[in-house]
Amino acid sequence: MKLELKNLSFSYMNHKVLHSIDLSLESGELVCVLGSTGAVKTTLFRCILSVLNSWTGEILLNGKDIRTEGALKLSHSIAYIPQAHRPVFDYSVLQVVLMGASGGRSMFGAPRKADEEQARARLAELGIASFADRSYARLSGGERQLVLIARALAQQAKILVMDEPTANLDYGNQVRVMEYISLLAQKGYAILLSTHNPEHAFLWSTRTAVLIDGKIASEGAPRQVLTEATLEKLYGIPVKLFKVSGNEYDSYRACVPVTVGREASGQSAFGESTAAHRVAGR
């Protein structure tokens, strides 16, 4: 499964917000898109999902223009996972996942037995089969996000588009959700994910794209793309990157902001005794 964006541009009225985007995604990849708030990441995803259609350039699915695919066929290839939200209606977890399993059916058609089996199988795959009869609205944010992922998997699509799936989650749930997402990539899913956290890209992405002013400023391996200069330009604050290592073959980058207040007072941003300051020379 392969998704390609070629020279993709989009405008709201006469205001261009996406400029000549070139990006690709293949099975087994987890590509993180980083951009500041208002960086039109969601607009980019809406173009890919054909929610917005007035873009120029090309969006290709296995070499075919997605405009020729049709909504139903596209839903069998690309699934969307939004941010976790609290619903208006008190659906059970199984009912929420069934919305994905029975996607494409008539509005008034009842889910089939095969749809329910598919939904329960996806819940089991994520280790939350016991949630089936629980109220979706009463789950924690992290639990709701796993249910939304299960709903997307129930579509049996192999490309997953995730719009800030860890937004509003505490640190532990962010890690748990990202670990599940990484595992899905290892199983062969192609995943395009937006995030505000550079460490998500360092820890889990196979490739990273930085979106600034509606353009891909840089794209490639996260360690090559996410430099201190790029992150400062992206977020508007000075940062320091440090290597956190367990051994010679197991290390990752940590991103730490350099606080202006401490610099102004002449104090080290990290303090003389902190571990971050001690590894600054690495």
C-alpha positions in Angstrom: 0.0 0.0 0.0 1.4 3.4 -1.0 0.2 6.9 -0.6 1.9 9.8 -2.6 1.4 13.5 -2.5 2.9 15.3 -5.4 3.0 19.1 -5.7 -0.1 19.3 -3.5 -1.5 22.8 -2.9 -4.7 24.1 -1.4 -6.3 27.5 -0.9 -9.2 28.8 1.1 -10.8 31.3 -1.2 -7.7 33.3 -2.5 -5.5 32.4 0.5 -3.1 29.6 -0.2 -2.4 27.5 2.9 -0.6 24.5 1.4 2.3 25.0 -1.0 3.6 22.3 -3.3 3.6 19.4 -0.7 5.6 16.3 -1.7 5.3 13.4 0.7 5.0 9.6 0.5 3.9 6.9 2.8 4.3 3.1 2.5 3.3 0.0 4.4 5.3 -0.4 7.6 6.1 3.3 7.9 5.1 5.6 10.7 5.5 9.2 9.4 5.1 12.0 11.9 4.1 15.4 10.7 5.2 18.2 13.1 3.9 21.7 12.8 2.9 24.5 15.2 -0.7 25.3 16.0 -2.3 26.7 12.9 0.2 25.0 10.6 -2.7 23.5 8.5 -1.8 19.9 9.3 -5.6 19.1 9.6 -6.2 20.8 6.2 -3.5 18.5 4.7 -5.3 15.4 6.2 -8.7 16.6 4.9 -7.3 16.7 1.4 -5.9 13.2 1.7 -9.3 12.0 3.0 -11.2 13.8 0.2 -13.1 15.9 2.7 -11.6 18.9 0.7 -11.5 18.4 -3.0 -10.4 21.7 -4.5 -6.7 21.0 -4.1 -4.2 21.1 -7.0 -1.4 18.6 -7.7 -1.7 14.9 -7.1 -2.8 12.5 -4.4 -2.1 8.9 -5.5 -3.1 5.7 -3.9 -1.1 2.8 -5.3 -0.4 5.0 -8.3 -4.1 6.0 -8.9 -5.6 9.4 -8.4 -7.8 9.2 -5.3 -10.5 11.3 -7.1 -11.2 8.3 -9.2 -11.6 5.9 -6.3 -15.0 7.0 -4.8 -15.7 7.6 -1.1 -16.6 3.9 -0.4 -13.6 2.5 -2.0 -11.3 5.1 -0.4 -12.7 4.2 3.0 -11.6 0.6 2.5 -8.0 1.9 2.0 -7.7 4.9 4.3 -9.1 5.2 7.8 -9.1 8.3 9.9 -8.4 8.5 13.7 -9.4 11.9 15.2 -8.5 13.2 18.6 -10.3 11.4 21.5 -13.6 13.2 22.2 -16.6 12.8 24.5 -19.7 11.9 22.4 -23.2 13.4 22.6 -24.8 10.0 22.7 -24.0 7.2 25.2 -22.8 4.6 22.7 -21.2 1.4 24.0 -17.7 0.7 22.9 -18.9 -2.1 20.6 -21.3 0.2 18.9 -18.5 2.7 18.3 -16.3 0.1 16.7 -19.2 -1.3 14.7 -19.4 2.1 13.0 -16.1 1.2 11.3 -16.8 -2.4 10.7 -20.1 -1.6 9.0 -18.9 1.4 7.1 -20.3 1.7 3.6 -23.6 0.0 4.5 -27.0 1.7 4.0 -27.7 4.4 6.6 -30.7 2.3 7.8 -29.0 -1.2 7.4 -28.3 -3.2 10.6 -24.8 -4.4 11.2 -24.3 -8.0 10.2 -22.9 -10.8 12.3 -19.7 -10.6 10.4 -19.4 -6.9 11.3 -19.8 -7.6 15.0 -17.1 -10.4 14.7 -14.8 -7.9 13.0 -15.4 -5.3 15.7 -14.8 -7.7 18.5 -11.7 -9.0 16.8 -10.2 -5.5 16.6 -11.0 -4.8 20.3 -9.2 -8.1 21.1 -6.2 -7.1 18.9 -5.8 -4.0 21.0 -6.3 -5.8 24.3 -9.5 -4.1 25.2 -12.1 -6.9 24.4 -13.5 -6.5 27.9 -14.5 -2.9 27.1 -17.2 -4.0 24.6 -20.2 -3.4 26.7 -18.8 -0.3 28.6 -20.0 3.2 27.9 -17.6 4.9 25.4 -18.4 8.3 27.1 -17.3 7.0 30.5 -13.8 5.8 29.4 -10.6 7.7 30.1 -9.1 9.7 27.3 -6.5 7.0 26.6 -9.1 4.3 26.6 -11.3 6.2 24.2 -8.3 6.7 21.8 -7.7 3.0 21.7 -11.4 2.5 20.9 -11.1 5.0 18.0 -8.1 3.1 16.7 -10.1 -0.2 16.9 -12.9 1.5 14.9 -10.4 2.4 12.2 -8.9 -1.1 12.1 -12.4 -2.5 11.8 -12.6 -0.7 8.4 -9.9 -3.1 7.3 -8.0 -0.1 5.8 -4.2 -0.4 5.6 -3.5 3.3 5.7 -4.2 5.1 9.0 -4.3 8.9 9.2 -4.2 10.2 12.8 -4.7 13.8 13.7 -2.9 14.4 17.0 -4.0 11.1 18.6 -2.4 11.9 21.9 -3.8 15.4 22.3 -5.2 16.0 25.8 -3.8 12.7 27.1 -1.5 12.5 30.2 2.1 11.4 29.8 1.5 7.7 30.5 -1.4 7.4 28.1 0.5 9.2 25.4 3.3 6.6 25.7 0.8 3.7 25.7 -1.1 5.0 22.7 2.1 5.7 20.8 3.4 2.2 21.6 0.2 0.7 20.1 0.6 2.8 17.0 4.2 1.8 16.6 3.2 -1.8 16.9 0.6 -1.3 14.1 3.3 0.0 11.8 5.4 -3.0 12.6 2.4 -5.2 11.5 2.4 -3.5 8.1 0.0 -0.6 8.5 1.0 2.7 6.8 0.5 5.5 9.4 0.5 9.2 8.9 0.3 11.0 12.2 0.4 14.6 13.3 1.9 15.6 16.7 3.1 18.6 18.6 5.7 16.6 20.5 9.1 16.2 18.8 9.9 13.3 21.1 7.1 11.3 19.6 9.0 11.5 16.3 12.3 10.7 17.9 11.0 7.7 19.7 8.6 6.1 17.2 8.6 7.5 13.7 10.4 6.0 10.8 10.3 9.4 9.0 9.4 12.9 10.0 8.1 15.8 8.0 8.2 19.4 9.4 5.4 21.7 8.2 6.2 25.4 8.4 4.0 28.1 6.7 2.2 25.5 4.7 5.4 24.0 3.2 7.5 20.9 4.0 10.5 22.6 5.5 12.4 19.3 5.8 11.6 15.6 5.6 13.6 12.4 6.4 14.9 10.5 9.4 14.0 12.3 12.6 17.5 12.6 13.9 18.5 14.3 10.6 15.4 16.5 10.3 14.8 17.6 13.8 17.7 19.8 14.6 17.8 22.5 17.2 17.6 25.2 14.5 14.6 23.6 12.9 12.8 23.1 16.1 13.5 26.7 17.2 12.0 27.9 13.9 9.1 25.6 14.2 8.0 26.5 17.7 9.6 29.9 18.2 11.6 29.0 21.2 15.3 28.0 21.7 15.7 24.3 22.5 18.5 21.9 23.3 18.7 18.3 22.1 20.4 15.7 24.2 21.3 12.1 23.6 19.8 9.8 26.2 21.5 6.4 25.9 21.3 3.0 27.6 24.2 1.6 25.6 26.1 2.2 22.4 23.3 0.8 20.3 20.3 2.0 22.1 19.8 5.8 22.3 17.3 8.5 21.5 17.1 12.3 21.5 15.4 14.4 24.2 14.2 17.9 23.5 14.5 20.5 26.3 13.4 24.2 26.0 15.9 26.9 27.0 13.8 29.2 29.2 14.3 32.9 28.5 13.7 33.9 32.1 16.7 32.0 33.4 19.0 33.1 30.6 18.1 36.7 31.3 19.1 36.3 34.9 22.4 34.7 34.0 21.4 31.3 35.4 21.9 28.1 33.4 18.7 26.9 31.8 19.2 23.5 33.4 21.1 24.2 36.6 24.7 23.1 37.3 23.7 19.9 39.0 21.1 18.5 36.5 21.7 15.5 34.4 20.7 17.5 31.3 23.6 20.0 31.9 26.1 17.2 32.5 25.4 15.6 29.1 25.4 18.9 27.2 28.8 18.1 25.8 27.9 14.8 24.3 
